[in-house]
């Protein structure tokens, strides 16, 4: 395994935290681009890090305090963009890593954004709808002066949804007037975009199509395993099935379900919505959740939490392809193992960029006060994903590197160029 060295001379052989893992790929790209130490420090350092106290009265009358975070990583290419997640693992390190990834992701697909990320350390499954709404509104009260349509534009992430974004836009309006462009992923009735719900899964499908076309294949030629059957995983599964592919295994925190001739992904989606997980689905055989890693399939799609493909699990992979639906699901050590074993990895900052791309379309519609139909949204998404793939393919050929390195080289070069031109 290669040894990562940070600019201060430190050494990290194993156990990288999320920020270190993300920066590993950044430093690799920076070295290829021959960036100087001043530029590297400027690009890697977050623009602003915020930590806030969010105190609410719970339904039973007791007072509870939660900690919220927002990291605004870079604004050289435009307003900052990134989701808000409610999860018990939210912490400063994770939010920093995800904010950085958003900077590189928006640059890869050439959107006029920088990166940001936020979240609240909580267990949303233990909060009532009223408690989540009060928590969201307090969070906006703490942040309203540093977010906005031209400053920082949040979106849904793990544990949040369109309803949450509706609360945000309403609370923000109390301070700044009606400005639907302050968040994306909103309900359609509040200025949301058609096609946003399916966007990340659909973008993943378009990215995968590009890769397979290059190799002389189609979606229908392969079998797939999906880890995580939430919004991203379920939409990816349904769209893959519609394109003729067979999803033979689906897993999540509750367990797994398998069927050799392909799961009915629509029925599975309905089951998950009703029962909270894939466990017990009658349309397949029960299997352990960790069966995902060694699944006898052609394509693995990690679409849950980050850091699931590690040096311990990567060696189990039998698939030929990994398409990353989750954010940073593959550790650097695992990335090297997969490469040595001949596994092609399509990285998260491209493969799951459909969500932020359609968020951009929603923002444009809000600024124009003109709504697009779903056919236009999906068509523009397909065009953007295919154009980005062509850019990545060219960067990969020019540098003689893997897809992830090509994506980071492309992203870092674009952010560096914008920073340089602004004279910062």
Phi, psi and omega per residue, in radians:
X1 nan 2.433 3.089
X2 -1.216 2.639 3.115
X3 -1.736 2.169 3.100
X4 -1.423 2.293 3.066
X5 -2.078 2.205 3.109
X6 -1.503 2.949 -3.042
X7 -1.066 -0.409 -3.127
X8 -1.503 0.038 3.088
X9 1.650 0.002 3.134
X10 -1.176 2.935 -3.063
X11 -2.341 2.410 3.141
X12 -2.392 1.807 -3.111
X13 -1.520 -0.489 -3.095
X14 -2.825 2.968 3.062
X15 1.144 0.643 3.109
X16 -1.125 2.426 2.997
X17 -1.394 2.994 -3.053
X18 -0.984 -0.708 -3.140
X19 -1.144 -0.768 3.111
X20 -1.099 -0.681 -3.140
X21 -1.139 -0.739 3.100
X22 -1.139 -0.782 -3.119
X23 -1.174 -0.449 3.059
X24 -0.938 -0.831 -3.110
X25 -1.280 -0.579 3.065
X26 -1.083 -0.857 -3.115
X27 -1.106 -0.596 3.090
X28 -1.089 -0.779 3.109
X29 -1.174 -0.707 3.139
X30 -1.065 -0.657 3.113
X31 -1.163 -0.743 3.107
X32 -1.075 -0.679 -3.121
X33 -1.428 -0.075 3.108
X34 1.030 0.763 3.111
X35 -1.352 2.541 3.128
X36 -1.400 2.903 -3.030
X37 -1.097 -0.620 3.128
X38 -1.116 -0.789 3.137
X39 -1.138 -0.732 3.128
X40 -1.043 -0.808 -3.128
X41 -1.098 -0.704 -3.128
X42 -1.126 -0.742 -3.078
X43 -1.301 -0.514 -3.054
X44 -1.550 -0.326 -3.072
X45 -1.479 2.219 3.120
X46 -1.077 2.516 3.108
X47 -1.167 -0.746 -3.119
X48 -2.690 2.403 3.056
X49 -2.139 2.253 -3.038
X50 -2.181 2.364 3.048
X51 -2.283 2.217 -3.035
X52 -2.287 2.687 3.056
X53 -1.643 2.260 3.131
X54 -2.153 1.780 -3.094
X55 -1.849 2.285 -3.139
X56 -2.338 2.801 2.975
X57 -1.630 2.105 -3.114
X58 -1.367 2.953 -3.057
X59 -1.033 -0.549 -3.117
X60 -1.520 0.071 3.056
X61 1.696 -0.203 -3.127
X62 -1.449 2.739 -3.104
X63 -1.646 2.326 3.124
X64 -2.272 2.416 3.104
X65 -2.013 2.283 3.113
X66 -2.070 2.702 3.105
X67 -1.819 2.247 3.113
X68 -1.974 2.679 -3.103
X69 -2.359 2.585 2.917
X70 -2.543 2.138 3.066
X71 -1.975 2.143 3.101
X72 -1.850 1.882 -2.918
X73 -1.478 -0.811 -3.024
X74 -2.708 2.465 3.126
X75 -2.265 0.348 -3.070
X76 -1.183 -0.508 -3.085
X77 -1.773 -0.005 3.137
X78 2.534 -2.964 3.121
X79 -0.970 2.641 -3.136
X80 -1.436 2.631 -2.999
X81 -2.466 2.383 3.091
X82 2.990 2.716 -3.023
X83 -1.314 2.986 3.000
X84 -2.140 2.162 3.130
X85 -2.021 2.487 3.020
X86 -1.905 1.937 -3.058
X87 -2.798 2.635 -3.096
X88 -1.304 -0.150 3.091
X89 -1.750 0.077 3.116
X90 -1.136 2.208 3.079
X91 -2.641 2.976 -3.074
X92 -1.001 -0.663 -3.107
X93 -1.147 -0.821 -3.140
X94 -1.090 -0.768 -3.111
X95 -1.135 -0.699 3.076
X96 -1.035 -0.811 -3.126
X97 -1.081 -0.764 -3.103
X98 -1.223 -0.596 3.080
X99 -1.122 -0.748 3.093
X100 -1.076 -0.787 3.121
X101 -1.029 -0.634 3.128
X102 -1.153 -0.616 3.069
X103 -1.038 -0.825 -3.103
X104 -1.275 -0.603 -3.133
X105 -1.155 -0.816 -3.136
X106 -1.144 -0.562 3.104
X107 -1.254 -0.664 3.135
X108 -1.027 -0.820 -3.116
X109 -1.548 0.165 2.978
X110 1.063 0.771 3.044
X111 -1.613 2.610 -3.107
X112 -1.420 1.011 -3.083
X113 -2.336 2.807 2.823
X114 -1.874 -2.998 -3.048
X115 -1.935 2.555 3.034
X116 -2.646 2.917 3.049
X117 -2.799 2.656 3.139
X118 -2.616 2.998 3.099
X119 3.108 2.963 3.074
X120 -2.180 2.297 3.100
X121 -1.320 1.775 -3.114
X122 -2.849 2.951 3.006
X123 -1.912 1.727 -3.036
X124 -1.110 -0.375 3.134
X125 -1.242 -0.268 -3.135
X126 -1.777 0.080 3.125
X127 -1.891 2.437 3.036
X128 -1.287 2.924 3.092
X129 -1.027 -0.724 3.122
X130 -1.114 -0.719 3.119
X131 -1.142 -0.720 3.109
X132 -1.126 -0.673 3.118
X133 -1.146 -0.766 3.131
X134 -1.117 -0.692 3.115
X135 -1.108 -0.743 3.139
X136 -1.096 -0.752 -3.105
X137 -1.168 -0.684 3.076
X138 -1.123 -0.706 3.116
X139 -1.031 -0.766 3.115
X140 -1.146 -0.682 3.102
X141 -1.017 -0.592 -3.137
X142 -1.369 -0.412 -2.987
X143 -1.995 -0.119 -2.903
X144 -1.012 -0.494 -3.095
X145 -1.429 -0.117 3.122
X146 -2.106 0.165 2.976
X147 -2.120 2.904 3.139
X148 2.745 2.895 -3.071
X149 -1.001 -0.406 -3.139
X150 -2.076 0.225 -3.137
X151 -2.105 -1.086 -3.053
X152 -2.737 2.199 -2.964
X153 -2.113 1.714 3.124
X154 -1.187 3.030 -3.136
X155 -2.763 2.974 3.106
X156 -1.208 2.681 3.029
X157 -2.601 -2.838 -3.114
X158 -0.977 2.219 3.100
X159 1.484 -0.063 3.071
X160 -2.207 2.898 -3.075
X161 -2.718 -2.923 -3.116
X162 -1.054 -0.662 3.116
X163 -1.042 -0.757 3.115
X164 -1.042 -0.741 -3.141
X165 -1.147 -0.568 3.068
X166 -1.097 -0.712 3.081
X167 -1.119 -0.678 -3.126
X168 -1.126 -0.825 -3.082
X169 -1.149 -0.589 3.111
X170 -1.213 -0.783 -3.129
X171 -1.157 -0.703 3.106
X172 -1.057 -0.646 -3.108
X173 -1.116 -0.453 3.122
X174 -1.147 -0.445 -3.127
X175 -1.737 -0.568 -2.940
X176 -2.242 0.098 -3.069
X177 1.418 2.972 -3.050
X178 -1.156 2.078 -3.106
X179 -2.545 1.377 -3.049
X180 -1.041 -0.387 3.139
X181 -1.265 0.019 3.125
X182 -1.210 -0.471 3.068
X183 -2.425 2.799 3.002
X184 -2.115 2.984 -3.048
X185 1.368 0.392 -3.123
X186 -1.353 2.884 2.945
X187 -1.034 2.581 -3.130
X188 -0.968 -0.681 -3.079
X189 -1.159 -0.317 -3.139
X190 -1.899 0.342 3.095
X191 1.779 0.218 3.072
X192 -1.250 2.971 -3.091
X193 -1.884 2.429 2.935
X194 -1.054 2.517 3.117
X195 1.483 -0.079 -3.097
X196 -1.239 -0.661 -3.079
X197 -1.078 -0.679 -3.092
X198 -1.591 -0.014 -2.884
X199 -1.068 -0.778 -3.088
X200 -1.169 -0.785 3.095
X201 -1.130 -0.672 3.134
X202 -1.207 -0.709 3.094
X203 -1.087 -0.672 3.086
X204 -1.074 -0.723 3.093
X205 -1.063 -0.818 -3.122
X206 -1.100 -0.707 3.113
X207 -1.102 -0.752 -3.133
X208 -1.149 -0.690 3.082
X209 -1.005 -0.766 -3.142
X210 -1.050 -0.815 -3.133
X211 -1.062 -0.817 -3.085
X212 -1.215 -0.621 3.075
X213 -1.033 -0.713 3.115
X214 -1.064 -0.534 -3.096
X215 -1.680 0.094 3.120
X216 1.363 0.445 -3.113
X217 -2.169 3.031 3.060
X218 -2.241 2.896 3.092
X219 -0.957 -0.670 -3.057
X220 -1.237 -0.140 -3.109
X221 -1.413 -0.165 -2.922
X222 -2.254 2.870 3.032
X223 -1.880 2.562 -2.969
X224 -2.263 2.561 2.960
X225 -2.147 2.364 -3.084
X226 -2.117 2.242 3.061
X227 -1.808 2.031 -3.067
X228 1.682 2.031 -3.119
X229 -2.094 0.786 3.001
X230 -1.493 -2.544 -3.078
X231 -1.047 -0.894 -3.071
X232 -1.175 -0.894 -3.082
X233 -1.114 -0.716 -3.102
X234 -1.213 -0.730 3.103
X235 -1.171 -0.724 3.085
X236 -1.043 -0.767 -3.141
X237 -1.081 -0.792 -3.136
X238 -1.131 -0.740 -3.112
X239 -1.220 -0.633 3.069
X240 -1.116 -0.750 3.110
X241 -1.110 -0.720 3.096
X242 -1.068 -0.547 3.136
X243 -1.479 0.043 3.064
X244 1.764 -0.071 3.111
X245 -1.348 2.793 3.141
X246 -1.969 2.042 3.034
X247 -1.561 1.815 -3.024
X248 -1.685 -0.182 3.135
X249 -2.597 2.366 3.021
X250 -2.362 2.339 3.139
X251 -2.303 2.743 2.977
X252 -2.715 -2.871 -3.065
X253 -1.151 -0.309 -3.117
X254 -1.547 -0.263 -3.102
X255 2.474 -2.605 -3.117
X256 -2.539 2.843 3.084
X257 -2.489 2.404 -3.054
X258 -2.335 2.618 3.026
X259 -2.678 2.095 -2.994
X260 -1.064 -0.618 -3.115
X261 -1.653 0.243 3.033
X262 1.824 2.282 3.076
X263 -1.323 2.629 2.975
X264 -1.423 1.708 -2.987
X265 -1.211 -0.524 3.077
X266 -1.166 -0.785 3.109
X267 -1.122 -0.671 3.118
X268 -1.139 -0.702 3.101
X269 -1.053 -0.784 3.117
X270 -1.103 -0.683 3.120
X271 -1.096 -0.803 -3.115
X272 -1.088 -0.712 3.126
X273 -1.098 -0.626 -3.097
X274 -1.443 -0.638 -2.995
X275 -1.932 -0.111 3.062
X276 1.444 0.146 3.115
X277 3.081 3.006 -3.074
X278 -1.386 -0.312 -3.078
X279 -1.019 2.340 3.099
X280 1.544 -0.049 -3.134
X281 -1.019 2.165 -3.040
X282 -1.329 -0.126 -3.085
X283 -1.596 0.315 3.132
X284 -2.903 3.124 -3.130
X285 -1.657 2.391 3.115
X286 -1.132 2.444 3.137
X287 -2.585 2.676 3.123
X288 -1.105 2.646 3.129
X289 -1.091 -0.576 -3.117
X290 -1.367 0.034 3.032
X291 -1.152 -0.267 -3.140
X292 -0.983 -0.786 -2.987
X293 -1.129 -0.703 -3.088
X294 -1.764 0.275 -3.074
X295 -1.003 2.435 3.106
X296 -1.454 1.274 -3.131
X297 -2.350 3.065 3.103
X298 -1.613 -0.536 -2.992
X299 -2.325 2.233 2.985
X300 -1.781 2.362 3.079
X301 -2.164 1.626 3.018
X302 -1.283 2.060 -3.052
X303 -2.304 0.569 -3.135
X304 -2.121 -2.191 -3.135
X305 -1.379 2.895 3.075
X306 -1.373 2.911 3.028
X307 1.213 0.474 -3.100
X308 -1.560 -0.520 3.050
X309 -1.620 1.839 -3.066
X310 -2.038 3.134 3.090
X311 -1.131 -0.383 3.092
X312 -1.383 -0.636 -3.056
X313 -1.662 -0.437 -3.062
X314 -1.075 -0.592 -3.132
X315 -1.177 -0.312 3.129
X316 -1.418 -0.267 -2.998
X317 -1.149 2.205 3.108
X318 -1.859 -0.228 -3.108
X319 -1.222 2.777 3.110
X320 -1.546 -0.388 -3.047
X321 -2.365 2.527 2.959
X322 -2.163 2.101 3.101
X323 -1.941 2.023 -2.955
X324 -1.504 1.844 3.067
X325 -1.548 -0.450 3.087
X326 -1.522 2.936 3.041
X327 -1.512 2.316 -3.074
X328 0.624 1.018 3.113
X329 -1.338 -0.253 -3.031
X330 -2.020 2.077 3.079
X331 -1.202 2.714 3.112
X332 -0.968 -0.711 3.119
X333 -1.084 -0.731 3.124
X334 -1.157 -0.641 3.133
X335 -1.019 -0.740 -3.136
X336 -1.214 -0.649 3.095
X337 -1.126 -0.796 3.129
X338 -1.070 -0.731 3.127
X339 -1.091 -0.756 3.128
X340 -1.101 -0.551 -3.111
X341 -1.551 0.118 3.059
X342 1.362 0.357 3.124
X343 -1.569 2.209 3.111
X344 -1.490 2.198 -3.127
X345 -1.978 2.134 3.019
X346 -1.658 1.990 -2.882
X347 -1.286 2.734 -3.107
X348 -1.010 -0.695 -3.035
X349 -1.200 -0.135 2.920
X350 -1.956 -0.904 -2.961
X351 -1.088 -0.603 -3.119
X352 -1.849 0.368 -3.095
X353 -1.406 0.011 3.115
X354 -1.086 -0.610 -3.128
X355 -1.115 -0.875 -3.129
X356 -1.222 -0.484 3.108
X357 -1.159 -0.794 3.114
X358 -1.294 -0.462 2.964
X359 -1.064 -0.703 3.061
X360 -1.062 -0.749 3.111
X361 -1.083 -0.692 3.109
X362 -1.092 -0.775 3.117
X363 -1.046 -0.762 3.104
X364 -1.064 -0.760 3.112
X365 -1.081 -0.700 3.106
X366 -1.108 -0.762 -3.136
X367 -1.156 -0.580 -3.136
X368 -1.513 -0.233 -3.010
X369 0.930 0.769 -3.130
X370 -2.535 2.095 -3.068
X371 -1.551 2.435 3.071
X372 -1.599 2.707 2.987
X373 -1.432 2.887 -3.024
X374 -1.158 -0.569 3.124
X375 -1.077 -0.705 3.116
X376 -1.172 -0.739 3.136
X377 -1.023 -0.888 -3.108
X378 -1.150 -0.625 3.118
X379 -1.167 -0.754 3.105
X380 -1.146 -0.644 3.097
X381 -1.110 -0.802 3.137
X382 -1.057 -0.757 -3.140
X383 -1.084 -0.743 -3.107
X384 -1.180 -0.725 -3.134
X385 -1.164 -0.642 3.135
X386 -1.261 -0.679 3.103
X387 -1.126 -0.701 3.117
X388 -1.146 -0.699 3.114
X389 -1.052 -0.720 3.113
X390 -1.077 -0.698 3.094
X391 -1.120 -0.742 -3.139
X392 -1.143 -0.728 3.139
X393 -1.079 -0.716 3.124
X394 -1.153 -0.748 3.128
X395 -1.128 -0.682 3.140
X396 -1.143 -0.736 3.135
X397 -1.169 -0.703 -3.107
X398 -1.186 -0.610 -3.066
X399 -1.722 -0.220 -3.112
X400 1.088 0.769 -3.027
X401 -2.220 3.141 3.113
X402 -1.398 3.043 -3.055
X403 -1.143 -0.713 -3.105
X404 -1.146 -0.776 3.122
X405 -1.083 -0.719 3.106
X406 -1.062 -0.708 -3.136
X407 -1.138 -0.763 3.139
X408 -1.205 -0.670 3.094
X409 -1.063 -0.797 3.132
X410 -1.085 -0.809 -3.096
X411 -1.156 -0.853 -3.095
X412 -1.111 -0.668 3.124
X413 -1.121 -0.664 -3.139
X414 -1.219 -0.731 3.122
X415 -1.180 -0.702 3.101
X416 -1.082 -0.770 3.141
X417 -1.077 -0.764 3.132
X418 -1.127 -0.734 3.120
X419 -1.076 -0.784 -3.134
X420 -1.105 -0.751 -3.099
X421 -1.193 -0.474 3.102
X422 -1.374 -0.182 3.081
X423 1.293 0.426 -3.112
X424 -1.423 nan nan
